[in-house]
Amino acid sequence: MSTMAQTLVAGPGPQSRTCEVTGLKVEWHAETLLKVNAVVAVVNFLIGIIAAFGVVMTRWQAVHLLPADLFYRFLTLHGLNMLIFFIIFFEMAVLYFAGPILLSCRLPAPRLGWLAFALMLLGMLTVNTMVIQGRADVLFTSYPPLQAHPLYYLGIILFAVGALIVTALFFATLVVARRERTYEGSIPLVSFGALTAAIIAVITLLHGAVIYIPTFLWSLGYMTVDPQVYRMVWWGLGHSSQQINVAAHVSIWYLLAALTVGGVVVNEKISRMAFVLYVLFISMASAHHLLVDPGMGPAWKVWNTSYAMYLAVLASMVHGFTVPAGIEMGQRLRGYTRGVFEWLKKAPWSDPGFSGMALSVVIFGFIGGITGVTIGTEQINIIVHNTLRVPGHFHSTVVGGTALAFMAVTYYVLPLIFKKRVAFWGLAKIQPYIFGLGIVILSMSMIFQGIFGVPRRHWDVSFSNAPFQVEYHPAVQLFQATMGLGGLLAILGGLAYIAIAVVTVFFGRPFELRDSRDPSCVPQGIWRLPRQIHDGAAVAAVHQTGTPGTVILVMIFFAAFIVYYFANWKILSFLWKVG
Amino acid sequence: MTASERGTPMERTEAHSAIVPPRGLWWRPAGKQERFWVIIAFVWCMVLFAMMPLWHLKGGQNPSGVRSKVTPTDFHARVEKFVADYKIGEDGGMPVVAPPPGSEVYLLGQMWRWYPVLKLKEGASYTLHLSSLDINHGFSLYPVNLNFQIVPGYDYGLKIVPNKAGDFRVVCNEFCGINHHMMVGRVIVE
């Protein structure tokens, strides 16, 4: 800790404080903007959860809660509040952390930060009002010629402009920190990862501008929009925004590895190159949604869906190694050197910051990553497109991966930034497990239904009143029930998270490390921050041993990947010939 | 600490976390295990990539098709001509159309029906043209689980060979409004 203080603190200014745990200088504007963005993120998460309840309880055909119009309205609300508002507000908070706070720098032009927040808030409220009033039953994707009220598109544009301003402020912070020498050497890996997230955010939001501005004008009757062109450009926003999430939550993995167990960076070069690969290739993923579209040819599809020969997949596979390897090495440096897996067994599994991060890595990699690469294969997409397998996949990436990582880091943000002890600590310790398990059951159940051809975005898969009867395989009913139960479990875990976060922020017991001898209700990494810098013979010895446990883990992952991937080719080969 | 104090890459006596600004020279070669994994992952990525062109050459299922733009009016006229040419009966008010093997087959998606009912021959080859009169729809053949996107203004002509007789359904799997769930069509293969 003292090392950190010496390394990082340049001395607090008039409107800043020094973090007593990490020794980082925390500036008032950055800290307050971080707080308000995080709070609004959680509010959107609550709206998203309420909508999720309606959606999952309707899709579970035995319950079939909502009528058709409300179902699609809830589905629209769910997608927007989870995928856009919750996640992007949270990412704005991440940028305020990874910029001004991690670099101990003042926030340049703080008023712009507040303007951006106001724009995003206004945009979010406008969009949600339009959806709730039933003037935008167009689902998250709003594919023309399906049309919403013009204010709906305007709201999204305002929100995107606000988010663009925050990314610009983040870049400005990097420049100021460099010029004012608030740190020595290179920016930390976590900030570097956040930088790549911010660059991807700019690429993404520009796609958003290119498509939403014409669509807004179209909704006013001033121009036309080609449905296929819309799909291509819109997914440059829709899919790439998930890549902001990947870069952001991978950065959070590294951050939490550092804070919870003193995870080290095994090799700065490799980890940073992997982040750069995200920036270079990730916006090509728009193609994942157009693989069975009539507008593009096979060469375009093959090249783009593979992110130029899977180099962004390579990046994720690299992080999938370096994050656990960094944890293993950090744990070995703390003395857990016995056998191959002592470092894993002796990890702080009752620290929700650690368990949430670890579950996020596993769910994102094993379920999200493997299914994603497989179903994004040009031909395999024929048996996947618009079936429940697609939301099954992205609930394990965006929810099991991103949202769970955001929850995990919240348990560190509450004491470090909000200066509060975590409320309902006993519940907090198991919250990541409840949520993670729920999402795994939900995702897998959706994936299995999708394999039987059950469509996504569908109110009634019993097809009552349809001119021809459709009867699914009886197993579908079973998976519907498990989907419902998994969904309920995830909703419980999500509500627990909201309750913990809200009660802590507004009614929590204050936490000051220096005045206290009481370690209760505070994650272990905060109470006793693991060493962040090691040197001497111990490091050389650990480098000698390497990370044998991680090697075994990634090999299990690799085997699962190969099996799932080729099993899908096999299934595809049984179908009608088509071409 | 300067780069020289930190030791040469081979000695590596320093380690730091991801929230610490690395100082000195950090552009170093990766360790043996890490390098091993990067190489495996890279080779695997090349396999993933190669599979797609390979399947175009050797595999039987590709989403290429014959693709062109078409106005909804033109497409509608082609569908009507197709129905007039090969209609053999009706099923619940919907024409049943049995085109000869090798012919051009049309299926129209519109809110909220698939038009017409198709009757095909097992093992015969057809070019199935899909388009929409209004908004996006999703062609999902049940229980085969073949899925294609239908975009208004575009004609997706897919060469198909039904490999099994049966009574199939076409489910719409792209959200197309309030009665989306009622949009079910029929394909018979004999």
Boltz contact constraints between the chains, C-beta under 6 A:
constraints:
  - contact:
      token1: [A, 68]
      token2: [B, 178]
      max_distance: 6.0
  - contact:
      token1: [A, 69]
      token2: [B, 178]
      max_distance: 6.0
  - contact:
      token1: [A, 139]
      token2: [B, 175]
      max_distance: 6.0
  - contact:
      token1: [A, 143]
      token2: [B, 136]
      max_distance: 6.0
  - contact:
      token1: [A, 145]
      token2: [B, 135]
      max_distance: 6.0
  - contact:
      token1: [A, 146]
      token2: [B, 135]
      max_distance: 6.0
  - contact:
      token1: [A, 183]
      token2: [B, 21]
      max_distance: 6.0
  - contact:
      token1: [A, 184]
      token2: [B, 23]
      max_distance: 6.0
  - contact:
      token1: [A, 185]
      token2: [B, 21]
      max_distance: 6.0
  - contact:
      token1: [A, 185]
      token2: [B, 22]
      max_distance: 6.0
  - contact:
      token1: [A, 185]
      token2: [B, 23]
      max_distance: 6.0
  - contact:
      token1: [A, 186]
      token2: [B, 21]
      max_distance: 6.0
  - contact:
      token1: [A, 186]
      token2: [B, 22]
      max_distance: 6.0
  - contact:
      token1: [A, 188]
      token2: [B, 19]
      max_distance: 6.0
  - contact:
      token1: [A, 188]
      token2: [B, 20]
      max_distance: 6.0
  - contact:
      token1: [A, 188]
      token2: [B, 21]
      max_distance: 6.0
  - contact:
      token1: [A, 189]
      token2: [B, 18]
      max_distance: 6.0
  - contact:
      token1: [A, 190]
      token2: [B, 18]
      max_distance: 6.0
  - contact:
      token1: [A, 190]
      token2: [B, 19]
      max_distance: 6.0
  - contact:
      token1: [A, 227]
      token2: [B, 151]
      max_distance: 6.0
  - contact:
      token1: [A, 227]
      token2: [B, 152]
      max_distance: 6.0
  - contact:
      token1: [A, 228]
      token2: [B, 151]
      max_distance: 6.0
  - contact:
      token1: [A, 228]
      token2: [B, 154]
      max_distance: 6.0
  - contact:
      token1: [A, 254]
      token2: [B, 18]
      max_distance: 6.0
  - contact:
      token1: [A, 258]
      token2: [B, 17]
      max_distance: 6.0
  - contact:
      token1: [A, 258]
      token2: [B, 18]
      max_distance: 6.0
  - contact:
      token1: [A, 258]
      token2: [B, 19]
      max_distance: 6.0
  - contact:
      token1: [A, 264]
      token2: [B, 15]
      max_distance: 6.0
  - contact:
      token1: [A, 264]
      token2: [B, 17]
      max_distance: 6.0
  - contact:
      token1: [A, 265]
      token2: [B, 18]
      max_distance: 6.0
  - contact:
      token1: [A, 266]
      token2: [B, 34]
      max_distance: 6.0
  - contact:
      token1: [A, 267]
      token2: [B, 30]
      max_distance: 6.0
  - contact:
      token1: [A, 267]
      token2: [B, 34]
      max_distance: 6.0
  - contact:
      token1: [A, 268]
      token2: [B, 22]
      max_distance: 6.0
  - contact:
      token1: [A, 268]
      token2: [B, 26]
      max_distance: 6.0
  - contact:
      token1: [A, 269]
      token2: [B, 27]
      max_distance: 6.0
  - contact:
      token1: [A, 270]
      token2: [B, 30]
      max_distance: 6.0
  - contact:
      token1: [A, 270]
      token2: [B, 34]
      max_distance: 6.0
  - contact:
      token1: [A, 292]
      token2: [B, 63]
      max_distance: 6.0
  - contact:
      token1: [A, 292]
      token2: [B, 148]
      max_distance: 6.0
  - contact:
      token1: [A, 292]
      token2: [B, 149]
      max_distance: 6.0
  - contact:
      token1: [A, 293]
      token2: [B, 149]
      max_distance: 6.0
  - contact:
      token1: [A, 294]
      token2: [B, 67]
      max_distance: 6.0
  - contact:
      token1: [A, 294]
      token2: [B, 151]
      max_distance: 6.0
  - contact:
      token1: [A, 294]
      token2: [B, 154]
      max_distance: 6.0
  - contact:
      token1: [A, 294]
      token2: [B, 156]
      max_distance: 6.0
  - contact:
      token1: [A, 295]
      token2: [B, 154]
      max_distance: 6.0
  - contact:
      token1: [A, 298]
      token2: [B, 64]
      max_distance: 6.0
  - contact:
      token1: [A, 302]
      token2: [B, 52]
      max_distance: 6.0
  - contact:
      token1: [A, 306]
      token2: [B, 49]
      max_distance: 6.0
  - contact:
      token1: [A, 309]
      token2: [B, 49]
      max_distance: 6.0
  - contact:
      token1: [A, 310]
      token2: [B, 45]
      max_distance: 6.0
  - contact:
      token1: [A, 310]
      token2: [B, 48]
      max_distance: 6.0
  - contact:
      token1: [A, 310]
      token2: [B, 49]
      max_distance: 6.0
  - contact:
      token1: [A, 313]
      token2: [B, 45]
      max_distance: 6.0
  - contact:
      token1: [A, 314]
      token2: [B, 41]
      max_distance: 6.0
  - contact:
      token1: [A, 314]
      token2: [B, 42]
      max_distance: 6.0
  - contact:
      token1: [A, 314]
      token2: [B, 45]
      max_distance: 6.0
  - contact:
      token1: [A, 317]
      token2: [B, 41]
      max_distance: 6.0
  - contact:
      token1: [A, 321]
      token2: [B, 37]
      max_distance: 6.0
  - contact:
      token1: [A, 378]
      token2: [B, 52]
      max_distance: 6.0
  - contact:
      token1: [A, 379]
      token2: [B, 55]
      max_distance: 6.0
  - contact:
      token1: [A, 379]
      token2: [B, 61]
      max_distance: 6.0
  - contact:
      token1: [A, 379]
      token2: [B, 62]
      max_distance: 6.0
  - contact:
      token1: [A, 382]
      token2: [B, 61]
      max_distance: 6.0
  - contact:
      token1: [A, 382]
      token2: [B, 63]
      max_distance: 6.0
  - contact:
      token1: [A, 382]
      token2: [B, 146]
      max_distance: 6.0
  - contact:
      token1: [A, 383]
      token2: [B, 145]
      max_distance: 6.0
  - contact:
      token1: [A, 385]
      token2: [B, 147]
      max_distance: 6.0
  - contact:
      token1: [A, 386]
      token2: [B, 138]
      max_distance: 6.0
  - contact:
      token1: [A, 386]
      token2: [B, 147]
      max_distance: 6.0
  - contact:
      token1: [A, 386]
      token2: [B, 173]
      max_distance: 6.0
  - contact:
      token1: [A, 386]
      token2: [B, 174]
      max_distance: 6.0
  - contact:
      token1: [A, 453]
      token2: [B, 142]
      max_distance: 6.0
  - contact:
      token1: [A, 453]
      token2: [B, 145]
      max_distance: 6.0
  - contact:
      token1: [A, 455]
      token2: [B, 171]
      max_distance: 6.0
  - contact:
      token1: [A, 455]
      token2: [B, 173]
      max_distance: 6.0
  - contact:
      token1: [A, 457]
      token2: [B, 175]
      max_distance: 6.0
  - contact:
      token1: [A, 458]
      token2: [B, 181]
      max_distance: 6.0
  - contact:
      token1: [A, 459]
      token2: [B, 181]
      max_distance: 6.0
  - contact:
      token1: [A, 460]
      token2: [B, 181]
      max_distance: 6.0
  - contact:
      token1: [A, 463]
      token2: [B, 184]
      max_distance: 6.0
  - contact:
      token1: [A, 465]
      token2: [B, 182]
      max_distance: 6.0
  - contact:
      token1: [A, 466]
      token2: [B, 182]
      max_distance: 6.0
  - contact:
      token1: [A, 466]
      token2: [B, 184]
      max_distance: 6.0
  - contact:
      token1: [A, 467]
      token2: [B, 92]
      max_distance: 6.0
  - contact:
      token1: [A, 468]
      token2: [B, 169]
      max_distance: 6.0
  - contact:
      token1: [A, 468]
      token2: [B, 184]
      max_distance: 6.0
  - contact:
      token1: [A, 468]
      token2: [B, 186]
      max_distance: 6.0
  - contact:
      token1: [A, 470]
      token2: [B, 142]
      max_distance: 6.0
  - contact:
      token1: [A, 470]
      token2: [B, 169]
      max_distance: 6.0
  - contact:
      token1: [A, 470]
      token2: [B, 184]
      max_distance: 6.0
  - contact:
      token1: [A, 532]
      token2: [B, 17]
      max_distance: 6.0
  - contact:
      token1: [A, 532]
      token2: [B, 20]
      max_distance: 6.0
  - contact:
      token1: [A, 533]
      token2: [B, 16]
      max_distance: 6.0
  - contact:
      token1: [A, 533]
      token2: [B, 20]
      max_distance: 6.0
  - contact:
      token1: [A, 534]
      token2: [B, 15]
      max_distance: 6.0
  - contact:
      token1: [A, 535]
      token2: [B, 13]
      max_distance: 6.0
  - contact:
      token1: [A, 535]
      token2: [B, 14]
      max_distance: 6.0
  - contact:
      token1: [A, 536]
      token2: [B, 13]
      max_distance: 6.0
  - contact:
      token1: [A, 539]
      token2: [B, 13]
      max_distance: 6.0
  - contact:
      token1: [A, 539]
      token2: [B, 15]
      max_distance: 6.0
  - contact:
      token1: [A, 540]
      token2: [B, 13]
      max_distance: 6.0
  - contact:
      token1: [A, 543]
      token2: [B, 12]
      max_distance: 6.0
  - contact:
      token1: [A, 546]
      token2: [B, 33]
      max_distance: 6.0
  - contact:
      token1: [A, 551]
      token2: [B, 33]
      max_distance: 6.0
  - contact:
      token1: [A, 554]
      token2: [B, 37]
      max_distance: 6.0
  - contact:
      token1: [A, 572]
      token2: [B, 61]
      max_distance: 6.0
  - contact:
      token1: [A, 575]
      token2: [B, 61]
      max_distance: 6.0
  - contact:
      token1: [A, 575]
      token2: [B, 144]
      max_distance: 6.0
  - contact:
      token1: [A, 576]
      token2: [B, 144]
      max_distance: 6.0
  - contact:
      token1: [A, 576]
      token2: [B, 160]
      max_distance: 6.0
  - contact:
      token1: [A, 576]
      token2: [B, 161]
      max_distance: 6.0
  - contact:
      token1: [A, 576]
      token2: [B, 162]
      max_distance: 6.0
  - contact:
      token1: [A, 576]
      token2: [B, 163]
      max_distance: 6.0
  - contact:
      token1: [A, 577]
      token2: [B, 60]
      max_distance: 6.0
  - contact:
      token1: [A, 577]
      token2: [B, 161]
      max_distance: 6.0
  - contact:
      token1: [A, 578]
      token2: [B, 61]
      max_distance: 6.0
  - contact:
      token1: [A, 578]
      token2: [B, 158]
      max_distance: 6.0
  - contact:
      token1: [A, 578]
      token2: [B, 160]
      max_distance: 6.0
  - contact:
      token1: [A, 579]
      token2: [B, 62]
      max_distance: 6.0
  - contact:
      token1: [A, 579]
      token2: [B, 64]
      max_distance: 6.0
  - contact:
      token1: [A, 579]
      token2: [B, 159]
      max_distance: 6.0
